[in-house]
Amino acid sequence: MNSLEAALPQPLANQDDEVVFQEAWHAQIISLAFNLVERGQFSNVQWSDALGAELAKARDSDAPEDSNTYYCAALAALEALLNEQQSLTAETVDGRTEAWRSAYLHTPHGQPLELNR
């Protein structure tokens, strides 16, 4: 590996050199949760408890034990924490969800999504 290659971002890997995040949104969910903990939106304990509760729900519903199930549980935990704290109203979440859906449906393949404010 030359110095240029070493300077470029490399995929995050565990000890077995396997990619940790299979999808970009997996990394984004964890990053968002980490940043919200750092900013004091909720504590590490609250995050851990919420994630554990969502993983238990997934296990109880016989969801497959894979990375997608884990990150879906992480997303649900994050949504639950923000909802508990009433950080976001249902209208805000619904409006943003619709904006993403509309952007997705109206963006040509291969082009970046752009959200209007």
C-alpha positions in Angstrom: 0.0 0.0 0.0 1.5 3.4 -1.0 1.1 6.6 1.1 -1.8 7.8 -1.0 -3.7 4.6 -0.4 -2.9 4.7 3.3 -4.3 8.2 3.5 -7.7 7.2 1.9 -10.5 6.1 4.2 -10.6 2.4 4.6 -13.7 0.3 5.5 -14.1 -0.3 9.2 -13.1 -3.9 9.9 -13.1 -6.0 13.0 -10.3 -8.2 14.1 -11.0 -10.8 11.4 -10.8 -8.1 8.7 -14.5 -8.4 8.0 -16.4 -5.2 7.2 -18.3 -4.0 10.3 -21.0 -2.0 8.5 -22.6 -3.7 5.5 -24.6 -0.6 4.6 -23.9 3.1 4.9 -27.1 3.6 7.0 -25.7 1.1 9.6 -22.8 3.4 10.2 -25.0 6.5 10.2 -27.3 5.1 12.9 -24.5 4.3 15.2 -22.8 7.6 14.5 -26.0 9.5 15.2 -26.6 7.7 18.4 -23.0 8.3 19.5 -23.3 12.0 18.7 -26.6 12.3 20.6 -25.0 10.7 23.6 -22.0 13.0 23.4 -24.4 16.0 23.3 -26.3 14.8 26.3 -29.5 14.1 24.5 -29.6 10.8 26.4 -27.0 8.8 28.3 -25.0 5.7 27.4 -27.2 3.7 29.8 -30.4 4.9 28.2 -29.0 4.1 24.7 -27.9 0.6 25.9 -31.2 -0.1 27.6 -33.2 1.0 24.6 -31.0 -1.0 22.2 -31.3 -4.1 24.4 -35.0 -3.8 24.6 -35.3 -3.6 20.8 -33.0 -6.5 20.3 -35.1 -8.5 22.8 -38.2 -7.7 20.7 -36.4 -8.8 17.6 -35.4 -12.1 19.2 -38.9 -12.7 20.6 -40.3 -12.2 17.1 -37.9 -14.7 15.7 -36.2 -12.2 13.5 -33.0 -13.5 11.9 -29.8 -12.9 13.9 -28.0 -10.8 11.4 -26.6 -7.3 10.9 -29.8 -6.0 9.3 -31.8 -7.0 12.4 -29.3 -5.4 14.7 -29.3 -2.1 12.9 -33.1 -2.1 12.5 -33.2 -2.5 16.3 -30.7 0.3 16.7 -32.9 2.6 14.5 -36.0 1.6 16.5 -34.1 2.3 19.8 -33.0 5.7 18.6 -36.5 6.6 17.4 -37.9 5.4 20.8 -35.5 7.5 22.8 -36.2 10.6 20.7 -39.9 10.0 20.9 -39.8 9.5 24.7 -38.1 12.8 25.1 -40.5 14.4 22.7 -37.5 15.7 20.7 -39.5 15.2 17.5 -43.2 15.5 16.9 -45.0 12.9 14.9 -45.7 15.6 12.3 -42.0 16.4 12.0 -41.1 12.8 11.5 -43.9 12.1 9.1 -43.1 15.2 7.1 -39.4 14.3 6.9 -40.2 10.8 5.9 -42.5 12.0 3.1 -39.7 14.4 2.0 -37.3 11.5 1.7 -39.8 9.3 -0.1 -40.6 12.1 -2.5 -36.9 12.8 -3.2 -36.3 9.1 -3.7 -39.1 8.7 -6.2 -38.2 11.9 -8.1 -34.4 11.5 -8.3 -33.0 9.9 -11.4 -31.0 6.7 -10.8 -27.4 7.4 -9.9 -28.0 11.0 -8.8 -27.7 12.1 -5.2 -30.9 12.7 -3.3 -31.6 16.4 -2.5 -34.1 17.3 0.2 -35.9 20.7 0.1 -36.2 22.4 3.5 
